[in-house]
Amino acid sequence: MIDQYQNQRRDLRLSRLSRWLGVFATIGETERDRSDRGFTIIEVLVVMVMIGILSAIAAPSWLTFVSTQRLTSAGNRALLAAREAQVKSKQQHRVWQVSFRDSDGATQYWVHPGDTNSSPVWQGLTEGDSTEIQIDPASSTLSADCGIADYCIKFEDRGILESEWSVEQAAVSDDVVGRITFQRRDAANDDQRRCLVVTSLLGSIQLNRDDDCS
């Protein structure tokens, strides 16, 4: 009797164990089936909607960032061009100037001798598409005696401002001879600006930004 009772208990335990193993096997097969099938249509749609929402949020900020970087790049290149003209005036002991213009929707510059008769070689102020930047005429001076250019800065043989040219400019203040201001063409009404500021007759030039350009 005791042996029979023990055998029955053992059989019951084995039966329960078999049922549990069957449940786990079924769960494992279900997970494998899901893995084999991949994503459902609903899951794919949810992911696409989430990507669309995130893109809509991030895109304007990214475009503004890129546009601002191009404006900064344009200001830096304008400053380098002005300093190039200043250095060449010292080296060659003659008048050199940097000229700027807006032409066909693009902002361009040209570094050249003040008395040159050669054909102008205009270059874009920004790499690639120079139509994204424009000169802000409302905040720019230094337009007198510039020849074919809209705005210019002239240097004498010692690297100081060319005397006759500087006298003709409408000074911004006692401390500022004049400035040339650049802005984003697609956001002309915002406050982002970069400007070349001529601060003394000795030819001191600096690059200012935003409120310091008005």
Order of alpha helices (4+ residues) and beta strands (2+ residues): alpha-alpha-beta-beta-beta-beta-beta-alpha-beta-beta-beta
